[in-house]
Amino acid sequence: PAQRELIRKRRQFEEELQARRMEGLREIDRNVSRVIRDLAEREGFDLILSEGVLYASQRMDITARVIQELQGKAR
């Protein structure tokens, strides 16, 4: 009885933790997408790829710029 209640509460806690983690990740994804979209519009980019590229020139990689803008918004 007490052990079952403890197991139930643990499971409930883990589910709540997972839900909060997922919401946090969704919020991060929304922020990153917004920064990328704003950067693309401001810089006049026609296309931004997230993965699946076999080769791209380093000068086309905007990862550092996106990170810099995200860090600026976090302050």
N, CA, C and O of each residue as an XYZ file, in Angstrom:
300
protein
N       0.818     -1.205      0.000
C       0.000      0.000      0.000
C       0.861      1.268      0.000
O       0.736      2.086     -0.912
N       1.717      1.448      0.984
C       2.566      2.644      1.019
C       3.565      2.624     -0.131
O       3.872      3.658     -0.722
N       4.066      1.431     -0.437
C       5.027      1.301     -1.533
C       4.342      1.591     -2.870
O       4.930      2.239     -3.735
N       3.129      1.127     -3.043
C       2.390      1.400     -4.282
C       2.144      2.897     -4.445
O       2.260      3.443     -5.543
N       1.804      3.545     -3.345
C       1.578      4.992     -3.388
C       2.862      5.716     -3.766
O       2.837      6.665     -4.549
N       3.969      5.274     -3.217
C       5.266      5.866     -3.548
C       5.585      5.666     -5.032
O       6.062      6.586     -5.697
N       5.325      4.481     -5.537
C       5.562      4.189     -6.956
C       4.659      5.061     -7.826
O       5.104      5.591     -8.844
N       3.397      5.211     -7.433
C       2.459      6.035     -8.184
C       2.911      7.497     -8.202
O       2.885      8.148     -9.246
N       3.319      7.999     -7.057
C       3.778      9.389     -6.978
C       5.054      9.597     -7.788
O       5.224     10.634     -8.430
N       5.939      8.624     -7.758
C       7.173      8.723     -8.540
C       6.846      8.780    -10.028
O       7.395      9.603    -10.761
N       5.956      7.908    -10.464
C       5.553      7.880    -11.870
C       4.897      9.206    -12.268
O       5.161      9.737    -13.346
N       4.048      9.727    -11.395
C       3.385     11.002    -11.650
C       4.419     12.128    -11.751
O       4.334     12.979    -12.636
N       5.387     12.125    -10.845
C       6.443     13.136    -10.863
C       7.249     13.051    -12.158
O       7.539     14.076    -12.775
N       7.609     11.840    -12.572
C       8.387     11.657    -13.801
C       7.606     12.135    -15.023
O       8.185     12.736    -15.928
N       6.305     11.875    -15.061
C       5.478     12.336    -16.177
C       5.406     13.860    -16.210
O       5.482     14.467    -17.278
N       5.259     14.473    -15.039
C       5.211     15.933    -14.977
C       6.553     16.535    -15.381
O       6.601     17.533    -16.099
N       7.626     15.933    -14.924
C       8.960     16.399    -15.292
C       9.160     16.312    -16.802
O       9.683     17.242    -17.415
N       8.748     15.207    -17.396
C       8.874     15.028    -18.841
C       8.042     16.070    -19.592
O       8.494     16.620    -20.596
N       6.842     16.339    -19.111
C       5.982     17.336    -19.761
C       6.622     18.718    -19.692
O       6.599     19.459    -20.674
N       7.189     19.069    -18.549
C       7.853     20.373    -18.414
C       9.096     20.456    -19.292
O       9.381     21.497    -19.885
N       9.823     19.362    -19.368
C      11.017     19.322    -20.222
C      10.623     19.539    -21.681
O      11.268     20.305    -22.397
N       9.565     18.863    -22.115
C       9.114     19.002    -23.497
C       8.644     20.429    -23.780
O       8.928     20.976    -24.846
N       7.933     21.029    -22.836
C       7.480     22.411    -23.027
C       8.682     23.349    -23.109
O       8.686     24.282    -23.912
N       9.691     23.109    -22.291
C      10.907     23.920    -22.358
C      11.595     23.794    -23.705
O      12.056     24.787    -24.268
N      11.665     22.580    -24.221
C      12.280     22.361    -25.531
C      11.468     23.019    -26.644
O      12.035     23.570    -27.587
N      10.141     22.962    -26.532
C       9.294     23.631    -27.532
C       9.527     25.138    -27.507
O       9.575     25.776    -28.559
N       9.671     25.705    -26.321
C       9.914     27.141    -26.198
C      11.264     27.511    -26.809
O      11.378     28.524    -27.498
N      12.279     26.698    -26.560
C      13.595     26.934    -27.167
C      13.482     26.870    -28.682
O      14.031     27.718    -29.385
N      12.773     25.868    -29.184
C      12.598     25.716    -30.629
C      11.886     26.927    -31.230
O      12.266     27.407    -32.298
N      10.859     27.418    -30.549
C      10.152     28.610    -31.041
C      11.088     29.817    -31.079
O      11.083     30.579    -32.045
N      11.890     29.990    -30.031
C      12.822     31.123    -29.989
C      13.865     31.035    -31.091
O      14.153     32.028    -31.759
N      14.430     29.848    -31.284
C      15.443     29.663    -32.329
C      14.826     29.926    -33.698
O      15.426     30.610    -34.527
N      13.647     29.393    -33.936
C      12.981     29.602    -35.228
C      12.707     31.076    -35.478
O      12.885     31.565    -36.594
N      12.276     31.784    -34.444
C      11.992     33.215    -34.578
C      13.268     33.990    -34.913
O      13.255     34.861    -35.784
N      14.371     33.674    -34.221
C      15.646     34.360    -34.485
C      16.119     34.066    -35.903
O      16.572     34.969    -36.607
N      16.018     32.817    -36.324
C      16.447     32.450    -37.679
C      15.599     33.176    -38.721
O      16.132     33.709    -39.693
N      14.294     33.199    -38.523
C      13.401     33.883    -39.463
C      13.719     35.382    -39.526
O      13.795     35.960    -40.610
N      13.903     36.005    -38.358
C      14.231     37.437    -38.326
C      15.562     37.715    -39.011
O      15.683     38.678    -39.767
N      16.559     36.878    -38.750
C      17.875     37.036    -39.373
C      17.762     36.871    -40.890
O      18.360     37.638    -41.645
N      17.005     35.884    -41.328
C      16.839     35.646    -42.765
C      16.175     36.838    -43.447
O      16.590     37.251    -44.530
N      15.150     37.383    -42.812
C      14.468     38.539    -43.404
C      15.375     39.764    -43.419
O      15.416     40.498    -44.407
N      16.096     39.983    -42.337
C      16.972     41.145    -42.237
C      18.132     41.076    -43.219
O      18.520     42.089    -43.800
N      18.690     39.872    -43.407
C      19.857     39.688    -44.272
C      19.483     39.341    -45.711
O      20.352     39.286    -46.581
N      18.198     39.106    -45.966
C      17.751     38.796    -47.316
C      18.073     37.381    -47.775
O      18.266     37.148    -48.968
N      18.133     36.437    -46.847
C      18.389     35.045    -47.229
C      17.148     34.463    -47.891
O      16.024     34.735    -47.470
N      17.355     33.673    -48.914
C      16.246     33.025    -49.602
C      15.941     31.648    -49.033
O      14.818     31.158    -49.147
N      16.944     31.022    -48.420
C      16.796     29.645    -47.961
C      17.710     29.412    -46.774
O      18.867     29.832    -46.776
N      17.182     28.737    -45.758
C      17.999     28.314    -44.623
C      17.694     26.842    -44.396
O      16.534     26.457    -44.249
N      18.731     26.024    -44.369
C      18.581     24.585    -44.176
C      18.998     24.223    -42.759
O      19.928     24.809    -42.205
N      18.307     23.260    -42.185
C      18.642     22.876    -40.816
C      19.515     21.628    -40.749
O      20.318     21.488    -39.826
N      19.373     20.738    -41.693
C      20.198     19.530    -41.716
C      20.066     18.856    -43.074
O      19.270     19.280    -43.912
N      20.833     17.829    -43.279
C      20.739     17.092    -44.523
C      21.568     17.653    -45.654
O      21.369     17.273    -46.808
N      22.492     18.544    -45.356
C      23.340     19.134    -46.386
C      24.628     18.321    -46.477
O      25.290     18.092    -45.464
N      24.982     17.889    -47.666
C      26.210     17.124    -47.840
C      27.439     18.016    -47.813
O      28.481     17.626    -47.287
N      27.324     19.204    -48.371
C      28.436     20.153    -48.350
C      27.888     21.567    -48.436
O      26.926     21.834    -49.156
N      28.506     22.453    -47.703
C      28.179     23.880    -47.796
C      29.419     24.664    -47.420
O      30.169     24.270    -46.528
N      29.625     25.753    -48.093
C      30.741     26.634    -47.782
C      30.584     27.165    -46.363
O      29.469     27.444    -45.922
N      31.679     27.303    -45.659
C      31.650     27.805    -44.287
C      31.037     29.210    -44.220
O      30.397     29.564    -43.230
N      31.234     29.994    -45.262
C      30.695     31.357    -45.250
C      29.171     31.366    -45.272
O      28.554     32.391    -44.981
N      28.557     30.233    -45.615
C      27.099     30.145    -45.642
C      26.520     29.708    -44.297
O      25.306     29.757    -44.103
N      27.362     29.287    -43.381
C      26.907     28.796    -42.081
C      26.602     29.979    -41.159
O      27.497     30.754    -40.821
N      25.344     30.114    -40.757
C      24.954     31.238    -39.901
C      24.744     30.798    -38.449
O      24.191     31.552    -37.649
N      25.178     29.595    -38.108
C      24.966     29.067    -36.760
C      25.492     30.008    -35.690
O      24.791     30.301    -34.721
N      26.721     30.483    -35.855
C      27.315     31.362    -34.839
C      26.506     32.647    -34.691
O      26.350     33.151    -33.579
N      25.998     33.176    -35.778
C      25.203     34.410    -35.725
C      23.877     34.181    -35.011
O      23.414     35.034    -34.253
N      23.268     33.021    -35.258
C      22.013     32.690    -34.582
C      22.259     32.566    -33.081
O      21.492     33.096    -32.277
N      23.320     31.870    -32.707
C      23.651     31.709    -31.286
C      23.913     33.065    -30.646
O      23.450     33.328    -29.536
N      24.643     33.918    -31.331
C      24.946     35.250    -30.809
C      23.653     36.037    -30.556
O      23.520     36.697    -29.526
N      22.720     35.968    -31.478
C      21.455     36.688    -31.308
C      20.616     36.091    -30.182
O      19.975     36.820    -29.425
N      20.623     34.764    -30.075
C      19.891     34.125    -28.983
C      20.467     34.550    -27.636
O      19.720     34.836    -26.700
N      21.780     34.591    -27.539
C      22.416     35.002    -26.289
C      22.109     36.457    -25.977
O      21.940     36.821    -24.813
N      22.036     37.284    -26.997
C      21.689     38.684    -26.793
C      20.272     38.853    -26.275
O      20.009     39.736    -25.458
N      19.357     38.014    -26.744
C      17.962     38.088    -26.303
C      17.792     37.533    -24.898
O      16.861     37.914    -24.190
N      18.684     36.633    -24.486
C      18.574     36.012    -23.167
C      18.998     36.966    -22.053
O      18.688     36.731    -20.884
N      19.687     38.014    -22.400
C      20.184     38.942    -21.365
C      19.118     39.876    -20.901
O      19.368     40.716    -20.036
